[in-house]
Amino acid sequence: MVFRDSDGEFTTAVVYDVFWRPESARPAVDLLASLTRPDARLLDVGAGTGRFAIPLARMGHSVHCVEPSAGMRTALVAKASHDAQLRELITVDPRDASSFNADGEFDLAWCLEVLGYFRTDKELLGVFRNVRGHLSARGVFLFDGAGADEAVPDQADFELASEKQLGDDTFRMWTRTVRPDQAHCELNIRYERLSRSGAVLAQHEVQYWLRTRSRKHLEELLGEAGLRVREAFGDVDRRPFAEGARGLLLIGHA
Ligand SMILES: C[S@@+](CC[C@H](N)C(=O)[O-])C[C@H]1O[C@@H](n2cnc3c(N)ncnc32)[C@H](O)[C@@H]1O
């Protein structure tokens, strides 16, 4: 693994696969696989480096991946390029969730771990409308992040959230969260790559403004887009939905 992108930078795309290993996607992949049938066309909105799309394509599904970040797309294409089945079944679309325009209809769409990027209701409504326009009549859409995320505490200082060892290198992820109010959360993430002696070889810091929305609020936006909630899960293991924790909504046409 080379820990630089094509511009020689140590970026989020570079560290994504260090911290979000393929096995971390397994429960979500199982849930998605249970919602589909053998010849279904699948749509991954905000596909990242292909954590969900790659295992589903390996099961034989064609997956259209919408991913606006060039770095994430490069990592996804690099993985798919080594395997003839993945090359045939995965398409990578550089547009974003509200502007992509793919041919045909999809039986299953998902948008997982992306909600925080949709800052305004107008933007999220545009995403819901665009996804609805791509769903087949009986198609469903799995979406996560409903409910206030009370699991995220306020942290005044950076705290070590995860550490991974790969070969001689140690990777650390530090997080700091500030919640100015119930509906917003500022998440700061610092990634570090350290040598065996503990020297910091590379560092990369990102800041996300996460907007939390209650299920009721999301249902209103979904209704405006002609969609409605069919089922709600507390998590990818289908535990019961509880307002106040992160939830998943299984959405279909209204
Ligand atoms: C935390 S990652 C999650 C990636 C993938 N869904 C996963 O769980 O592995 C968030 C992804 O959303 C993408 N993203 C950001 N803004 C987006 C938008 N407006 N439309 C679609 N994807 C977006 C980012 O580039 C990033 O790859």
Ligand as a Chemical Component Dictionary entry (heavy atoms), coordinates in Angstrom:
data_LIG
# 
_chem_comp.id                   LIG 
_chem_comp.type                 NON-POLYMER 
_chem_comp.pdbx_formal_charge   0 
_chem_comp.three_letter_code    LIG 
# 
loop_
_chem_comp_atom.comp_id 
_chem_comp_atom.atom_id 
_chem_comp_atom.alt_atom_id 
_chem_comp_atom.type_symbol 
_chem_comp_atom.charge 
_chem_comp_atom.model_Cartn_x 
_chem_comp_atom.model_Cartn_y 
_chem_comp_atom.model_Cartn_z 
_chem_comp_atom.pdbx_ordinal 
LIG C1  C1  C 0  -17.593 8.933  5.352  1  
LIG S1  S1  S 1  -17.453 8.629  3.635  2  
LIG C2  C2  C 0  -18.498 7.208  3.446  3  
LIG C3  C3  C 0  -18.172 6.427  2.205  4  
LIG C4  C4  C 0  -18.977 5.112  2.079  5  
LIG N1  N1  N 0  -20.400 5.344  1.996  6  
LIG C5  C5  C 0  -18.629 4.228  3.253  7  
LIG O1  O1  O 0  -19.400 4.189  4.225  8  
LIG O2  O2  O -1 -17.554 3.620  3.209  9  
LIG C6  C6  C 0  -18.477 9.908  2.946  10 
LIG C7  C7  C 0  -18.429 9.933  1.412  11 
LIG O3  O3  O 0  -19.429 10.806 0.908  12 
LIG C8  C8  C 0  -18.897 11.487 -0.209 13 
LIG N2  N2  N 0  -19.664 12.723 -0.450 14 
LIG C9  C9  C 0  -19.457 13.950 0.073  15 
LIG N3  N3  N 0  -20.356 14.830 -0.395 16 
LIG C10 C10 C 0  -21.162 14.130 -1.245 17 
LIG C11 C11 C 0  -22.271 14.487 -2.065 18 
LIG N4  N4  N 0  -22.750 15.734 -2.078 19 
LIG N5  N5  N 0  -22.817 13.534 -2.836 20 
LIG C12 C12 C 0  -22.349 12.257 -2.802 21 
LIG N6  N6  N 0  -21.296 11.868 -2.036 22 
LIG C13 C13 C 0  -20.715 12.794 -1.278 23 
LIG C14 C14 C 0  -17.458 11.756 0.231  24 
LIG O4  O4  O 0  -16.628 12.077 -0.874 25 
LIG C15 C15 C 0  -17.099 10.448 0.894  26 
LIG O5  O5  O 0  -16.573 9.510  -0.004 27 
# 
loop_
_chem_comp_bond.comp_id 
_chem_comp_bond.atom_id_1 
_chem_comp_bond.atom_id_2 
_chem_comp_bond.value_order 
_chem_comp_bond.pdbx_ordinal 
LIG C1  S1  SING 1  
LIG S1  C2  SING 2  
LIG S1  C6  SING 3  
LIG C2  C3  SING 4  
LIG C3  C4  SING 5  
LIG C4  N1  SING 6  
LIG C4  C5  SING 7  
LIG C5  O1  DOUB 8  
LIG C5  O2  SING 9  
LIG C6  C7  SING 10 
LIG C7  O3  SING 11 
LIG C7  C15 SING 12 
LIG O3  C8  SING 13 
LIG C8  N2  SING 14 
LIG C8  C14 SING 15 
LIG N2  C9  SING 16 
LIG N2  C13 SING 17 
LIG C9  N3  DOUB 18 
LIG N3  C10 SING 19 
LIG C10 C11 SING 20 
LIG C10 C13 DOUB 21 
LIG C11 N4  SING 22 
LIG C11 N5  DOUB 23 
LIG N5  C12 SING 24 
LIG C12 N6  DOUB 25 
LIG N6  C13 SING 26 
LIG C14 O4  SING 27 
LIG C14 C15 SING 28 
LIG C15 O5  SING 29 
# 
